[in-house]
């Protein structure tokens, strides 16, 4: 029974991921945020697709800015790109730790550092670059 439920979940995740990856191309959003929603859907399956539709997908052409101006949708976008970036770093850390046979605290430390590093240097800084005058270095420093 558990195998059947897992198979169903993977099937729903694949469909959700395909839907978001295709549909998000027409959403007038930054590339970083688009990749973030695709990654979030890969991590969370149908839940990520639901959050994409509810929080980012343009309901009608030309309404995206007004639609996403609502505070909870902005919070969802911020949370989503943190989860996407941190998740990539944690997955990379887990793979590296497995390959070099780290265990215990060293494994956790590597995953934490890479999770923070990926989230900060890719999703946070790239997303904030426009607000920092187009400078990646200024976005990293938080200015």
N, C-alpha and C positions, 0 to 999 in steps of 0.2 A: 504494500500500500504506500509506504513512504517513497519507494522508487517511482511510483506513478505520480505522486504529488510533486516530487522533484522534477520529473520530466515535464509535467504541466507548467511548473514555474519557469523552467528554462525555455520552453516554447513561448510562453507569454512574454518573457523577457526579450527573446529574439524578435518577436513581432513589435513590441514596444520600441525597441532600439531602432529597428528598421523604420518605423513610423516617424520617430523623432528625427533621425538622421536625414530623412527625405524632406519632411515638412519644415524643419528649421532653416533650410536653405532660403526660403522665401520670407523669413522673419527679418525685419530691419533692425538687427541687433549686432553688437560687436562680435567679431570672430571668436574672441576668448569666451564670451558668454555662450555662444553657440556650442563650442566644444565642451564647455562646462555642463550644459544640459544633456549633451550626448553621453558624456562620461557618467553623469548622475543616473541616467537611465540604464546604462550598462551595469552600474552597481546595484540599483534598486528595482529594476524591471518596470512593471506596470505602475508602480508608485511614482517613479521618475517621470514617466509619460504623463501621468495625471497631473503632477506638479508643473510640467512644461505647459500643458494645455491651460491649466488654471492660472498660471503666473506669468507666462511669457508669450504664448501664441497670440498673434494679432487677431482680434475678433472680426474686424472688418478692415479693408485696406485704408491706410491713412490714420488709424486710431492707435497705433502702437505706443506712441509717446504718452498719450493721455491714459491709456490702459495700464501701462507700467509705472505711472506716476504715483499710484496709490502706495502708501508706505509699506504695507505687508508684502506687496509684490517686489518692492525694492529689497526688503529684508530677505525674501526668498531668493532673489538673484544673488545677493551677497553670500548667503549661507551656501547656496548651490555651488558657487565657484570656489568657495573654501573647501567644501567636501570633495569636489572634483580634483583640485590640486593636491590636497592632502592625501586623498585616496591613491593617486598615481604614485606619490612619493612612498607611501606605506607599502603599496604593492611592489615597487622597485626594491625597497629595503628588504621585504620578505624574500624576494627572489635572490637578491645578493646574499643575504644571511644564509639561505639554504645552500647556495653554491659554495660558499666559503666555510660552511658548517659552524656558524655562530649559534649560540644558544643563550637562553636566559636574558640577563640584563643587557648584554651586548647586542642581541637581536632587537630588543625593544628600543634601545638607544639609537641604533641605526635607522630603524623605521621612523622613530620620532623626528630625528634630524632631517631625514630625507622628506618626510611628510611636510614638515614646516618649510624646508627649503624649496620644494616644488610649489607648494601653495603660495609662498611669499614671492618667489622670483618669477614664476610663470603667471599664475592666475591673478594674484594681487597686483603686482607691478605692471603687467601688461594691461590689465583692466583699468588701472589708474593713470596710465601714461598720458592719456589725453588731458586729464585734470592737472598734470604736472608740466604742462606746456610742451608735451610731446617727448619729454626726456625720460628715458628708461631709468637712468641713474637717479634722477630726482624722485621718480615714482618709488624706487626701492628705498630711498631714504625717508620717504613719507612727507616730503616737503610739498 
